[in-house]
Every structure is written in structure tokens, then in C-alpha cells.
Amino acid sequence: MLCQNETGVISGSEIFFNTIDPQTARLFYYIGCCGHYYCEHGYQINRNYMDCMLLMQVEKGTMRLGYRGKEYTMQPGSLVLLDGTFPQQYSAMQYVEFYWLHLSGANSPDLCEHLTRMHGSILYDIADKPGVAETVRKLVSQFATGQAANDVEQSQLLYQILCGLMPQSAPKIADGTNPVQQAIQYIQDNLGGDLSLKRIAAEVHLSPPHLSRLFRAEQHRSPHEYIIEVRMNRAKHLLKTTTQPIKAIAMDVGYGSEASFIGAFTERIGISPRRFRELPLG
């Protein structure tokens, strides 16, 4: 959903809302709303209270934040987690691009407070938490593409983010014990390479049929479907954030030719890569 009504929020920004039933709210972590914003100087929020946690991740630019009597400067690569029940003020000091999530559920206020005490701050460097940063982008991207995770998967991803912020935690996608997660890591690391089922299965020391069954059971889609999704998300990111030629993007995300990439992108997304680059996000 294109966001047009907030002062300082500029073209291409998006906001997404999530309808939650009472049982989900009682049992799981969940996103109430989220967004991907591009803002200019003049964007400012002064909020006394909201009944959720707020997570913001700055991709470009600089933001100023006031929270619980302290002032913070959020620069590219900064991630902040705060309890919305406390007043907060934040603003764009210049052009800024950031992702944000309103998250609630389970024991999220207690866990947020615990993280603040353990870390000694609400501010994190995503260079130290690459798995967290990628998961934040993934969650918002799922809403943007109309493929939001179901309640259980969304809760798992949010809990993964919160646990990944623990001091000394190493946010790993593959920990060596789960072949599906190892396969996912291999796919993400080799998007432009050989991603045949045979090759991926060999990397995780399973037969192709066995890996396919495990993958479907855990991810609710085939390895091939997952690869296409990752390629499309990476392509959309490159189209919106770089000036690379479409041919170069096609190679980067694993297509053998510009024509095959354009065909696959147009079929999957509904518009051509060139048109997607020209239009606001969504």
C-alpha cells in the first residue's frame, strides 16, 4: 500500500497492515503493521504511547531519536528496538530510507526490556547482526509481494529477530544441524550459480528426493519455488536501489539471459522489470 499522507514521507514509501485474530494475539508474536519508508527532512514523529514494540532499521541517511531521557543518532546500518509504551520522538535529519515493524504478542515487552538491559542500549549495529537485518527485510518484502507468512511462520521469524539481538548471539541461518536451513544458506550465497536440486542436495549430503520432501515439509514450497522467490526479491531490491542495467541484474540473480529474466519477472510480478523500476514500490 503506497503511503502518501505523512509529512516528509516521499514517493515509493509503503505501509502494510495485518489483521490479527484474538488467539494469534494471545499465543504468538505478530506484526500489527510495517513499512518501508523513504523520507526527507521534515519527517517527524512525536508519540506518547502505542501498545506495541517498534523496530526500525536504517538503510540510508540519518535519523535522530529521543527515548526514555536519552538521545540517539541512527545512521546507515543502525537498528533500534524500543517499547512503544514509553514516549518517543524521531525525525529525519536528511534523506533517509528505513524499514519499520510494529510487533506485539507473547512476552514481547518483557523480552524487549531484557534485551535493553543485556545490551545496555536500544541501538544495534546490523553489521554485527546480518541475519537479523535480512529477516527484517524479508518480513516487509513478504507483505509487499502479497506473500506474508502465516501466523506461526511470522511468529518464528519475529522470535528469530529478537533472539538474534541477544548479546554474543550469532544469527545463523544454517547451524550445521538442519539440512533445509543449510540448503537455504547455500541458495542465498550462490544465487547466480548452479542451483539445480542435484547440486543443492549434494551440498547438504542428501538425495534430491529426500531434500525436496524435507524442504516442502518445513518451508511449505519446493526448493525451486523458494529459489524463484529469492531471485525475484533480490531483483526487485536491485532494480529499486541500484542503476545496474537489467542485463546485469539478470546475471546477478541467476538468469542466463536478459530475455529469460524479463519473461520470468513479468510472469511472476505482473509487470516488466523496467516498469517496476519506474513505478513506486508495490
N, C-alpha and C positions, 0 to 999 in steps of 0.2 A: 504494500500500500504506500503510495507516494505521500510524503509528508510536505505540506505546503503552508501550514498555518502558524508555525512558531517563528518568532522573530530571530533572525540570524541563521536559520536553517535554510540551506540553499539547495538548488536543483540536484536531483539524484538521491536525496535522502529518503529513507524508507522507515516505516514503523509497522509492526505487526502485533496483533492481539491474539490471545489464546483463551479459549473458553474452557474452564475447569469445573468438573463436577465435584460435589462435596466429598466424595470418597477419595478422589485423587488428592484433593487439598489436605485431607486428613492423613493420608498414608505416604505420599511421595513428595519429592522435590519437584517443582514445576515452574515454568516461565509464565508470568502474567502478561507481559508484553516485552518486546525487544525491538532493537532498531540498529540501523547502520546510517550514521549521520555525517554529512558534510556541512560545516558551519563556518561562518565568518565572524569577525569582531562585531560584537553586539548580541551574540547568543549568550544568554544568561539565565540561570535557574536559581531562584530563592525559594526553598521549600522547607516548611516547618515539620512536616510529617508525611510519611507514606508507609503503609503496612506491608513492607517487603524489604528485601535486601537489594542493593544496587551494585552492579558490577559494570565498570567502564574500562575499555581497553583502547588506548590512543594509538592510532596507526601513523598519523602525520599531524604536525602542528603542536601547539602548546595550550594547556588549559590550567586555570587557577581554581583551586578547591579549598573551601573552608569547611571544617568538620570537627565538632567536639573541641572547639577552642584552639585548633591548630590550622595553619595554612600550609598547603601543599602545591607544588608545581608539577603537573603531569606533562611529560614530554613524550615524543615518539618512543614506543616500547614500554610505556607505563601502563600498569593495570591496577585498579583500585577496587576494593570491596568494602562497602560500608553498610551500616544498619540504618535503613530509612526512617526508623522511629526517632532518630536524632535529627535536628535541623542541619541542612546542608546548603551550601551556596557554591555554584561552579559556573565558570564562564570561559569563553574562547578568547585567548589573548591575541590570536591571529587566526588565519585559516587553520581549521582542524578537521581531521577525519577520525571518527571513533565508533566502536561498537558498544552497545549497552544492553544489559539484561535486567529486568525486574524479576527476581527469583524469590520463591517462598516455599513453605511446606516443611513437613517433618520438624527437625530441630534447627532450622536454618539460623534463627537469631542466636542461639547458644553456640552453634558452630562458628558463626561469624565473629562473635566475641572471643571465643577460644583462639581463633586464628590471629586476631588482632593482638591478643596478649602474647601468644607464642612468637609471632613475627616481630612484635614491637612496633608495628606500623600498619596502616591500611594500604600502603603503597608497595607494589611489587614491580620487579623488572622482568618483562616477559622473555628476555634473553635467557634468564635462568629457568623459565617455565615454558619452554616451547610447546609442550603437549597441551598445556592449559590454553595458550593463545590460539592454537589450531582448533581446539574444541569449541572455544567461544565463536570463532568464525564459522565453524561447521554448523552450530546450532542456529545462528542467524541466517546462514545460507539456506538451511533446510526450510525455514519459513519463507524465504524469498522465492524459492523454487516450488512452493506448494507441497513440499515433501517433509513436513515436520514430523519428527519422531513421535511414536506413540508414547503414552504416559509413562510406561515402565522404562523405555529406552531413554526418554528425556530425563527422567529422574536419575538414571545411571550416569548419563553424561554430566549432569549438574554435580552429582556427588563426586565424579572424577575430577571436575574442576576444583571443587572445594578441598578435596584431599590433596590434589596437586599443589595447592598453596601452602601445605604444611611445611615448616622448616625442615630442610635436609631431604625433602621428598624429591624423588626423581620421576617426573611424569613420563612414564614409558608407555608406548603403545604396544610394544611387544616385550614381554618379560622373559621370553625363553621357555615358558611353560604352556602357552596356548598357541597351537599351530594356526588358528584362524587369525589371531592378532599378529602373529609373525607374518602371515600372508598379507595382511593389510599394510603392515610396515613396509614389506617388500614392494607392494604395488605403489605406495606413496613415494618411495625412494627411487623407483625405476619407471616412472610414468612414460618416459619417452623410449623405453627399451622393450625387450621381449616380455610380454605379459600373457603368453599363452598359458592355459591351465597346466599343461605338462611342465612348463618351466617353473611356475609358482609352486606346484606340488613338489617338484624336486628340491626347491629351496627349503621347504619345511618337512622334507623326508616323509611324505605321504603319497599314496597313489592318487591320481587325478580324481577318480570317482569318490574316494574317501574324503578328500579335501572338499570337494563340491558338496557332499552331504553335510559335513560339519559346518561349512560356511553358510549354507542355507538355514540350518538349524539355529545358528547364532545371529546371523545378520538379516535373515528373512528375505534374502535375494541371492542370486547366483554370483560367483566371482565376476563373471562377465558383466552383469548388471552393475555391480559395485564399481568396476573399472570405468564403465561409461559415465557413471555419476561423478566419480572423482575427476575424470577428464573434462567433463562439462563445467564443473565448478572451478577447476583451475583455469580453463579457457575464459570463463566469464570474468574471473579475477584479473587475468592478464589483459583482456580487452578493455576493462574499465580503469586499470591502474597503470598501464604502460602504453607506449606508442609503437610497440612492436608490430611489424607487418603481419597480416593474418597468416601468411605462409609460414612465418617463423613460429607463431603461436601453434599452428597445426603440428609442426615438428616437435615443439616442446612438450605437447600433451600426448604425443604418441601416434599421430596420424601420418600415413606415408605420403600424402599429397594434400595440397590446399583444397582440391575439389572434394576429396573424401571427407575432410574435416567440415567443410561448409555444408555438405549434404547431411552428415550426422548431426551437426549442431542445429541446422534448420529443422530437421525432423524432430529432434528432441525438445528444443526450446520453443519452436514455433516461428522464429524469425531468423534471418541470416546473421552471422557474426558481425558484419558491417553495420547492419541496422541496430543490433543490440548495443554496439559501441556508441552509436549516435544517440540512442534514447536514454532517458533517466532509468536508473536501476528499477527492476521489476517489469 
